[in-house]
Structures are given as structure tokens and as C-alpha cells.
Amino acid sequence: MGFHSETEVIRFESIKITPALSETTGFAVGEHAISILRRRKVDGKFSILDWDLFLEKYSEGLTPEHAQNSTYDYLEGLWGLILPMLKRKSRLILPAKMTLNILT
């Protein structure tokens, strides 16, 4: 690809899906999920911040080390299938002050 990247896991925690998160994700209210916040350094500069939610019942054994390397590789190996890119949702959100503080 022509560039060097690193991933730092900032937060890795279990959360309960709230009505607001349910509306955004489609997960049922009250379900438990693993919330992962990571920042990525590309060519020596933090430039990407991503937040993922995985239902705990489908991500057994997921660790911060997996999140630092490749969450999807781990989950694909766990379930023995390839997770299609089309099923992954991404949104571009303009950086808020908190986001800019994390990236610097």
C-alpha cells in the first residue's frame, strides 16, 4: 500500500445497548456489546478514529489484542466465514473537539 500504519486501542469495554444505540445500530435494547474505540496512526500521524460495536454473544473471546491487530480476522476465524464488506457500516462524521484531542 505504500504507507505504515499502527493501531492503538483507546477503549475496550462491555456496554448495554441503550434506546439511542438501538436506533443507530439495530441491536436490541438491553443487549450487551463490546465497544471498541481505536485510533490509527498513518505514517507517524494519528489520523483515523474508529468506534465499533460487536454483540457479545457473537464475539466471544474478543480481546483488546485482537482489536489492535484485526478484529475482523478474529471474528472470521471464530465463525469460519468471511464477513462481507457490504455488511459493515461506516459513517464519516466531522471531528468534534473530543475527537481532535484523541487524535493529537
Phi and psi restraints in degrees (value plus and minus 20) as a CYANA .aco file:
   2 GLY   PHI      72.4   112.4
   2 GLY   PSI     -11.6    28.4
   3 PHE   PHI    -163.2  -123.2
   3 PHE   PSI     140.6   180.6
   4 HIS   PHI    -126.0   -86.0
   4 HIS   PSI     113.7   153.7
   5 SER   PHI    -152.5  -112.5
   5 SER   PSI     131.7   171.7
   6 GLU   PHI    -154.6  -114.6
   6 GLU   PSI     132.5   172.5
   7 THR   PHI    -142.0  -102.0
   7 THR   PSI     114.2   154.2
   8 GLU   PHI    -138.8   -98.8
   8 GLU   PSI     106.2   146.2
   9 VAL   PHI    -104.7   -64.7
   9 VAL   PSI      97.4   137.4
  10 ILE   PHI    -109.2   -69.2
  10 ILE   PSI     -61.3   -21.3
  11 ARG   PHI    -162.9  -122.9
  11 ARG   PSI     116.6   156.6
  12 PHE   PHI    -162.3  -122.3
  12 PHE   PSI      86.3   126.3
  13 GLU   PHI    -171.2  -131.2
  13 GLU   PSI     138.7   178.7
  14 SER   PHI    -108.4   -68.4
  14 SER   PSI     113.4   153.4
  15 ILE   PHI    -152.5  -112.5
  15 ILE   PSI     142.6   182.6
  16 LYS   PHI    -122.7   -82.7
  16 LYS   PSI     113.6   153.6
  17 ILE   PHI     -90.2   -50.2
  17 ILE   PSI     102.7   142.7
  18 THR   PHI    -109.9   -69.9
  18 THR   PSI     148.0   188.0
  19 PRO   PHI     -76.2   -36.2
  19 PRO   PSI     -58.9   -18.9
  20 ALA   PHI     -85.9   -45.9
  20 ALA   PSI     -63.7   -23.7
  21 LEU   PHI     -87.1   -47.1
  21 LEU   PSI     -55.7   -15.7
  22 SER   PHI     -80.8   -40.8
  22 SER   PSI     -61.8   -21.8
  23 GLU   PHI     -82.6   -42.6
  23 GLU   PSI     -58.5   -18.5
  24 THR   PHI     -97.6   -57.6
  24 THR   PSI     -61.3   -21.3
  25 THR   PHI    -117.9   -77.9
  25 THR   PSI     -46.0    -6.0
  26 GLY   PHI      67.6   107.6
  26 GLY   PSI     -21.9    18.1
  27 PHE   PHI     -93.7   -53.7
  27 PHE   PSI     129.3   169.3
  28 ALA   PHI     -90.1   -50.1
  28 ALA   PSI     120.9   160.9
  29 VAL   PHI     -78.2   -38.2
  29 VAL   PSI     113.9   153.9
  30 GLY   PHI      73.6   113.6
  30 GLY   PSI     -35.6     4.4
  31 GLU   PHI     -84.0   -44.0
  31 GLU   PSI     135.0   175.0
  32 HIS   PHI    -121.5   -81.5
  32 HIS   PSI     117.3   157.3
  33 ALA   PHI    -154.8  -114.8
  33 ALA   PSI     136.9   176.9
  34 ILE   PHI    -114.9   -74.9
  34 ILE   PSI     104.6   144.6
  35 SER   PHI    -123.4   -83.4
  35 SER   PSI     104.2   144.2
  36 ILE   PHI    -144.6  -104.6
  36 ILE   PSI     102.6   142.6
  37 LEU   PHI    -133.4   -93.4
  37 LEU   PSI     103.7   143.7
  38 ARG   PHI    -151.1  -111.1
  38 ARG   PSI     130.7   170.7
  39 ARG   PHI    -142.5  -102.5
  39 ARG   PSI     125.3   165.3
  40 ARG   PHI    -138.3   -98.3
  40 ARG   PSI     113.7   153.7
  41 LYS   PHI    -121.8   -81.8
  41 LYS   PSI     105.1   145.1
  42 VAL   PHI    -138.6   -98.6
  42 VAL   PSI     103.0   143.0
  43 ASP   PHI      29.8    69.8
  43 ASP   PSI      24.5    64.5
  44 GLY   PHI      64.9   104.9
  44 GLY   PSI     -19.1    20.9
  45 LYS   PHI    -148.1  -108.1
  45 LYS   PSI     108.0   148.0
  46 PHE   PHI     -86.1   -46.1
  46 PHE   PSI     101.3   141.3
  47 SER   PHI    -157.5  -117.5
  47 SER   PSI     -27.5    12.5
  48 ILE   PHI    -151.9  -111.9
  48 ILE   PSI     113.3   153.3
  49 LEU   PHI    -142.8  -102.8
  49 LEU   PSI     105.9   145.9
  50 ASP   PHI    -152.0  -112.0
  50 ASP   PSI     129.8   169.8
  51 TRP   PHI    -149.4  -109.4
  51 TRP   PSI     104.6   144.6
  52 ASP   PHI    -142.8  -102.8
  52 ASP   PSI     127.4   167.4
  53 LEU   PHI    -143.7  -103.7
  53 LEU   PSI     110.3   150.3
  54 PHE   PHI    -148.8  -108.8
  54 PHE   PSI     107.6   147.6
  55 LEU   PHI     -79.7   -39.7
  55 LEU   PSI     113.1   153.1
  56 GLU   PHI     -80.1   -40.1
  56 GLU   PSI     -56.0   -16.0
  57 LYS   PHI     -85.6   -45.6
  57 LYS   PSI     -36.9     3.1
  58 TYR   PHI    -130.4   -90.4
  58 TYR   PSI     -15.8    24.2
  59 SER   PHI    -153.8  -113.8
  59 SER   PSI      17.4    57.4
  60 GLU   PHI     -76.0   -36.0
  60 GLU   PSI     112.6   152.6
  61 GLY   PHI      65.4   105.4
  61 GLY   PSI     -24.2    15.8
  62 LEU   PHI     -83.8   -43.8
  62 LEU   PSI     112.5   152.5
  63 THR   PHI    -144.7  -104.7
  63 THR   PSI     146.1   186.1
  64 PRO   PHI     -78.5   -38.5
  64 PRO   PSI     -51.6   -11.6
  65 GLU   PHI     -85.2   -45.2
  65 GLU   PSI     -60.2   -20.2
  66 HIS   PHI     -82.3   -42.3
  66 HIS   PSI     -62.3   -22.3
  67 ALA   PHI     -84.0   -44.0
  67 ALA   PSI     -52.4   -12.4
  68 GLN   PHI     -92.4   -52.4
  68 GLN   PSI     -53.3   -13.3
  69 ASN   PHI    -111.6   -71.6
  69 ASN   PSI     -98.7   -58.7
  70 SER   PHI    -174.7  -134.7
  70 SER   PSI      82.6   122.6
  71 THR   PHI     -79.1   -39.1
  71 THR   PSI     -64.4   -24.4
  72 TYR   PHI     -88.8   -48.8
  72 TYR   PSI     -56.2   -16.2
  73 ASP   PHI     -79.9   -39.9
  73 ASP   PSI     -64.0   -24.0
  74 TYR   PHI     -81.9   -41.9
  74 TYR   PSI     -69.6   -29.6
  75 LEU   PHI     -85.6   -45.6
  75 LEU   PSI     -57.9   -17.9
  76 GLU   PHI     -83.7   -43.7
  76 GLU   PSI     -60.0   -20.0
  77 GLY   PHI     -87.4   -47.4
  77 GLY   PSI     -59.0   -19.0
  78 LEU   PHI     -82.0   -42.0
  78 LEU   PSI     -63.6   -23.6
  79 TRP   PHI    -116.5   -76.5
  79 TRP   PSI     -29.2    10.8
  80 GLY   PHI      48.1    88.1
  80 GLY   PSI      15.6    55.6
  81 LEU   PHI    -168.4  -128.4
  81 LEU   PSI     150.7   190.7
  82 ILE   PHI    -124.8   -84.8
  82 ILE   PSI     103.8   143.8
  83 LEU   PHI    -100.8   -60.8
  83 LEU   PSI      96.8   136.8
  84 PRO   PHI     -86.6   -46.6
  84 PRO   PSI     119.3   159.3
  85 MET   PHI     -78.4   -38.4
  85 MET   PSI     -51.0   -11.0
  86 LEU   PHI     -85.8   -45.8
  86 LEU   PSI     -43.3    -3.3
  87 LYS   PHI    -104.7   -64.7
  87 LYS   PSI     -31.3     8.7
  88 ARG   PHI    -105.9   -65.9
  88 ARG   PSI     107.3   147.3
  89 LYS   PHI    -117.4   -77.4
  89 LYS   PSI     116.3   156.3
  90 SER   PHI    -153.6  -113.6
  90 SER   PSI     123.0   163.0
  91 ARG   PHI    -153.5  -113.5
  91 ARG   PSI     120.5   160.5
  92 LEU   PHI    -114.7   -74.7
  92 LEU   PSI     100.9   140.9
  93 ILE   PHI    -142.0  -102.0
  93 ILE   PSI     110.5   150.5
  94 LEU   PHI     -81.8   -41.8
  94 LEU   PSI     121.6   161.6
  95 PRO   PHI     -84.3   -44.3
  95 PRO   PSI     112.5   152.5
  96 ALA   PHI    -109.6   -69.6
  96 ALA   PSI     151.0   191.0
  97 LYS   PHI     -77.2   -37.2
  97 LYS   PSI     -61.3   -21.3
  98 MET   PHI     -80.3   -40.3
  98 MET   PSI     -64.3   -24.3
  99 THR   PHI     -81.7   -41.7
  99 THR   PSI     -65.3   -25.3
 100 LEU   PHI     -82.7   -42.7
 100 LEU   PSI     -56.2   -16.2
 101 ASN   PHI     -85.4   -45.4
 101 ASN   PSI     -58.7   -18.7
 102 ILE   PHI     -89.0   -49.0
 102 ILE   PSI     -55.7   -15.7
 103 LEU   PHI     -98.4   -58.4
 103 LEU   PSI     -32.8     7.2
